Amino acid sequence: MDDKSFLIDQLREIEKWEKEQKRIWFWEKISRLPFVLLDRLTPAWIHKKMAHLLDELGQYIQTGGQYLVNKEAVLSSFYGRITLNEVRAIPLQKMNEACEKLVAKRKTFATYQGAATGFGGAWTLLLDVAVVLGTALKTLQEMAIIYGFDPHEKEERLFIVKCLQFSLADVVGKQAILNEWSSKSEQQTISQLQGWREIVWAFRDQYGWKKLFQAIPIAGMVFGAWTNQAMIADIAETGAMFYRKRRIMEKLQEMKKAGEPA
């Protein structure tokens, strides 16, 4: 059983993190500028492939497509033979520990993958964006399952895309999303999700000046590994905070219904 004071402490940590997301840093203003030049030098066939990624993301929202994870495999990997309904009764601390293991695993994968694509320089940049997008979607889905939510449901996939939007947004975008979630129910918010097509372009632009270094063959291995690891870490942190908060709020609500004193 979860201790109520522990849940409240965890909730306060998440709220502190949310406030920190509203701060703006100087590098955020300039990180996308190099891609203005890079965009002019990008061949038409790469732009066509980026458009294809947009279609794949749309398919993920509708049906899950090729990015949909196997729930049973994820559950077995972290909790053993257990159902998604049973996960919701697991103590939050155990969920957090499983989430930390997942993040460490995905960060390691992103590091090696970034190094591999960085070896090829600019011509493997498109492949890099596609793989990182797939890794991000997979990570957030696995995180959802760890905290007892079902990514096979369309509304949950919309929430996952909303998490992606938040992690890739500038400070103004982050504030807008946090304001939505504080003033409306989650179900209302995700049903009004707009602009999801901007995510693939944001994925590319978010690499900013750091990805320009990856355009240098061989030397790009180091920068590719670092950039991909950092990006997946940021996305995983966003997913962990939001899913943890949802699970805490539901657990506190259950305690309230059970008549537990404040």
Backbone torsions as a table, in degrees:
resi	resn	phi	psi	omega
1	MET	NA	144.8	177.9
2	ASP	-83.5	142.4	175.0
3	ASP	-85.7	133.1	-175.3
4	LYS	-62.1	-39.5	-179.8
5	SER	-63.9	-35.3	177.7
6	PHE	-65.5	-43.1	179.2
7	LEU	-62.2	-41.9	-179.6
8	ILE	-66.4	-39.6	177.2
9	ASP	-62.0	-42.0	178.3
10	GLN	-63.8	-39.6	179.2
11	LEU	-64.1	-39.3	178.5
12	ARG	-65.0	-37.5	177.7
13	GLU	-64.1	-40.0	179.0
14	ILE	-66.6	-42.1	179.0
15	GLU	-64.3	-35.1	175.4
16	LYS	-64.2	-42.4	177.7
17	TRP	-62.2	-41.2	179.7
18	GLU	-60.6	-40.7	178.5
19	LYS	-63.9	-37.8	179.9
20	GLU	-65.9	-28.4	-179.8
21	GLN	-69.2	-15.8	-178.9
22	LYS	-87.6	-1.8	178.0
23	ARG	-84.1	147.0	-179.3
24	ILE	-111.3	139.2	178.9
25	TRP	-114.0	151.5	-175.8
26	PHE	-58.0	-40.0	-175.3
27	TRP	-65.6	-23.0	178.8
28	GLU	-65.6	-28.3	-178.6
29	LYS	-74.5	-27.6	-173.3
30	ILE	-111.6	-8.4	-172.2
31	SER	-63.5	-24.9	-177.5
32	ARG	-93.6	-10.3	-174.8
33	LEU	-59.3	-42.2	-179.1
34	PRO	-59.4	-25.2	-177.8
35	PHE	-76.8	-12.5	172.8
36	VAL	-63.1	-44.7	177.1
37	LEU	-71.6	-45.2	-177.7
38	LEU	-60.5	-34.6	-179.1
39	ASP	-62.8	-36.0	179.9
40	ARG	-70.0	-25.7	-177.7
41	LEU	-94.1	-2.7	-176.6
42	THR	-80.3	126.3	179.2
43	PRO	-60.6	155.1	-177.7
44	ALA	-61.4	-34.3	-177.0
45	TRP	-66.4	-28.7	177.1
46	ILE	-71.0	-40.6	176.4
47	HIS	-60.1	-37.8	179.1
48	LYS	-64.8	-40.4	178.2
49	LYS	-66.0	-36.6	177.4
50	MET	-63.0	-39.4	177.5
51	ALA	-62.9	-35.8	177.5
52	HIS	-64.1	-37.4	176.6
53	LEU	-64.0	-35.0	176.6
54	LEU	-61.3	-43.6	179.1
55	ASP	-63.5	-38.7	179.2
56	GLU	-65.1	-38.6	178.5
57	LEU	-66.3	-38.6	176.3
58	GLY	-63.4	-39.3	177.5
59	GLN	-65.7	-35.5	177.8
60	TYR	-61.2	-44.0	179.8
61	ILE	-61.4	-41.6	-175.7
62	GLN	-75.1	-47.1	-172.6
63	THR	-128.4	-12.1	-174.1
64	GLY	97.5	-36.8	176.3
65	GLY	51.3	-145.7	-176.3
66	GLN	-73.3	-12.8	-176.5
67	TYR	-91.3	-8.3	-176.4
68	LEU	-68.5	129.7	-177.0
69	VAL	-88.0	163.6	177.0
70	ASN	-88.2	111.3	-176.8
71	LYS	-59.1	-46.7	-176.4
72	GLU	-61.7	-39.1	179.8
73	ALA	-66.3	-40.8	179.2
74	VAL	-66.1	-45.0	179.0
75	LEU	-60.4	-44.3	-179.4
76	SER	-63.9	-35.7	-178.1
77	SER	-67.2	-35.7	-174.7
78	PHE	-106.1	-28.8	-174.3
79	TYR	-126.4	-8.0	-176.7
80	GLY	87.1	-155.3	-177.6
81	ARG	-78.5	100.1	-175.2
82	ILE	-156.2	152.9	178.4
83	THR	-96.0	164.1	-179.6
84	LEU	-64.0	-35.1	177.5
85	ASN	-64.3	-35.9	179.8
86	GLU	-71.6	-26.1	179.6
87	VAL	-60.9	-35.8	-175.4
88	ARG	-62.5	-19.1	179.4
89	ALA	-91.6	-5.9	-180.0
90	ILE	-69.7	138.9	177.9
91	PRO	-56.1	144.6	-177.8
92	LEU	-58.3	-37.4	-178.4
93	GLN	-60.6	-39.0	178.3
94	LYS	-68.0	-37.5	176.0
95	MET	-61.9	-44.1	-179.8
96	ASN	-61.2	-40.1	179.3
97	GLU	-65.3	-41.1	177.6
98	ALA	-64.8	-38.2	179.1
99	CYS	-64.1	-41.5	179.4
100	GLU	-62.8	-39.7	177.5
101	LYS	-63.5	-42.0	179.0
102	LEU	-61.9	-47.6	-178.1
103	VAL	-60.5	-43.8	179.4
104	ALA	-60.8	-40.7	-179.5
105	LYS	-65.9	-45.0	-177.7
106	ARG	-71.1	-34.7	177.2
107	LYS	-65.6	-38.6	177.5
108	THR	-64.1	-44.1	178.8
109	PHE	-61.0	-44.8	-178.4
110	ALA	-63.2	-35.2	179.8
111	THR	-64.3	-49.8	-179.9
112	TYR	-67.0	-38.9	-179.8
113	GLN	-66.1	-40.7	178.4
114	GLY	-64.4	-37.3	177.8
115	ALA	-66.5	-40.1	-178.2
116	ALA	-65.2	-47.1	-179.6
117	THR	-74.2	-28.3	177.4
118	GLY	-65.3	-26.1	179.5
119	PHE	-60.5	-33.4	-176.6
120	GLY	-85.9	-8.3	178.2
121	GLY	77.6	-149.3	-172.1
122	ALA	-61.5	-31.6	-173.8
123	TRP	-73.8	-15.4	176.3
124	THR	-101.5	6.1	-178.4
125	LEU	-62.4	-40.6	-179.7
126	LEU	-63.3	-44.4	177.5
127	LEU	-59.9	-39.7	179.7
128	ASP	-59.4	-47.7	-179.6
129	VAL	-60.8	-43.2	-178.9
130	ALA	-63.3	-43.7	-178.1
131	VAL	-69.2	-40.4	179.6
132	VAL	-65.7	-39.2	176.4
133	LEU	-60.1	-45.1	178.5
134	GLY	-63.6	-40.1	178.2
135	THR	-63.9	-40.8	179.8
136	ALA	-63.5	-45.8	179.7
137	LEU	-63.9	-41.2	179.6
138	LYS	-64.5	-43.4	-179.3
139	THR	-62.1	-46.0	-178.6
140	LEU	-67.3	-35.4	176.5
141	GLN	-66.1	-44.5	178.6
142	GLU	-62.9	-37.3	178.1
143	MET	-64.6	-41.0	177.4
144	ALA	-58.1	-45.4	-179.2
145	ILE	-64.9	-40.9	179.1
146	ILE	-56.8	-37.4	-179.3
147	TYR	-95.3	10.5	172.0
148	GLY	88.2	23.1	178.5
149	PHE	-114.0	151.2	-171.2
150	ASP	-105.6	106.1	179.9
151	PRO	-71.1	-6.2	176.0
152	HIS	-76.1	-12.2	176.1
153	GLU	-87.6	136.4	-175.5
154	LYS	-59.3	-41.2	-179.1
155	GLU	-61.8	-33.2	178.8
156	GLU	-72.1	-35.4	177.0
157	ARG	-67.1	-35.0	175.5
158	LEU	-64.4	-38.9	178.0
159	PHE	-64.2	-39.5	178.8
160	ILE	-62.5	-42.9	177.9
161	VAL	-65.4	-35.1	177.0
162	LYS	-64.1	-38.1	176.1
163	CYS	-63.0	-39.4	177.0
164	LEU	-62.5	-44.3	178.9
165	GLN	-58.2	-42.6	-178.1
166	PHE	-64.5	-47.0	-175.7
167	SER	-66.2	-26.7	-178.0
168	LEU	-98.1	-6.6	-175.4
169	ALA	-79.2	159.1	171.9
170	ASP	-79.4	-178.4	-173.3
171	VAL	-62.5	-34.3	179.2
172	VAL	-66.0	-43.1	178.3
173	GLY	-64.1	-40.1	178.1
174	LYS	-62.3	-43.4	179.6
175	GLN	-61.9	-40.9	-179.3
176	ALA	-62.5	-43.8	-179.3
177	ILE	-66.8	-44.1	178.9
178	LEU	-63.1	-37.9	177.8
179	ASN	-65.6	-38.1	177.4
180	GLU	-61.2	-46.7	-176.2
181	TRP	-71.5	-23.8	179.6
182	SER	-85.4	-21.5	-175.8
183	SER	-105.2	-14.0	-177.9
184	LYS	-134.3	164.2	175.1
185	SER	-72.9	155.7	-179.8
186	GLU	-59.9	-38.2	-177.7
187	GLN	-63.3	-38.9	177.6
188	GLN	-66.8	-40.4	-177.0
189	THR	-64.6	-51.3	-175.6
190	ILE	-70.0	-24.9	178.2
191	SER	-72.7	-19.2	179.8
192	GLN	-102.5	15.2	-178.2
193	LEU	-56.5	127.1	-179.1
194	GLN	-130.4	158.9	172.2
195	GLY	70.7	24.6	-177.2
196	TRP	-65.9	-21.4	-179.9
197	ARG	-66.6	-16.3	179.9
198	GLU	-75.7	-12.9	-172.2
199	ILE	-64.9	-45.3	-178.7
200	VAL	-61.9	-41.9	178.2
201	TRP	-66.6	-36.8	177.8
202	ALA	-65.3	-36.4	176.6
203	PHE	-58.0	-46.3	-179.5
204	ARG	-67.1	-48.2	-176.1
205	ASP	-67.4	-32.2	-177.6
206	GLN	-62.8	-22.9	177.6
207	TYR	-65.5	-33.0	174.6
208	GLY	48.8	-143.6	-176.3
209	TRP	-64.3	-25.9	-179.4
210	LYS	-64.1	-38.1	-178.5
211	LYS	-71.9	-20.2	176.8
212	LEU	-63.0	-32.7	177.4
213	PHE	-67.3	-31.1	179.9
214	GLN	-70.6	-16.1	178.5
215	ALA	-73.1	-6.4	177.5
216	ILE	-93.0	113.0	-179.0
217	PRO	-53.0	149.0	-179.3
218	ILE	69.1	-64.0	180.0
219	ALA	-60.7	-27.7	-179.9
220	GLY	-65.5	-17.2	179.1
221	MET	-59.1	-45.1	-177.9
222	VAL	-66.0	-47.6	-178.2
223	PHE	-69.8	-36.0	178.2
224	GLY	-64.5	-42.9	179.4
225	ALA	-62.5	-45.9	-177.7
226	TRP	-66.2	-45.5	-177.2
227	THR	-64.0	-46.2	-178.7
228	ASN	-66.3	-39.8	178.7
229	GLN	-63.1	-41.5	-179.8
230	ALA	-67.3	-39.3	-178.7
231	MET	-66.4	-46.2	178.9
232	ILE	-65.5	-35.2	177.6
233	ALA	-62.5	-42.9	179.5
234	ASP	-64.9	-44.4	-179.7
235	ILE	-65.3	-41.9	179.5
236	ALA	-64.6	-39.1	178.6
237	GLU	-62.9	-42.6	178.1
238	THR	-60.6	-49.3	179.6
239	GLY	-61.4	-42.5	-179.2
240	ALA	-62.2	-44.4	-179.0
241	MET	-64.5	-46.0	-176.7
242	PHE	-71.3	-40.8	178.9
243	TYR	-70.8	-37.0	177.0
244	ARG	-62.6	-42.2	179.5
245	LYS	-63.3	-43.1	179.0
246	ARG	-61.4	-42.9	-179.6
247	ARG	-67.5	-38.8	178.1
248	ILE	-62.5	-46.3	-178.6
249	MET	-61.5	-38.8	178.8
250	GLU	-69.4	-39.0	178.4
251	LYS	-66.1	-40.9	178.8
252	LEU	-65.8	-37.5	177.7
253	GLN	-65.0	-39.6	177.6
254	GLU	-64.1	-39.7	177.5
255	MET	-64.0	-38.9	179.0
256	LYS	-64.0	-42.4	179.0
257	LYS	-66.0	-32.3	180.0
258	ALA	-77.0	-6.4	177.0
259	GLY	83.5	21.1	179.2
260	GLU	-70.7	133.5	-179.3
261	PRO	-65.7	150.3	-179.2
262	ALA	-71.8	NA	NA
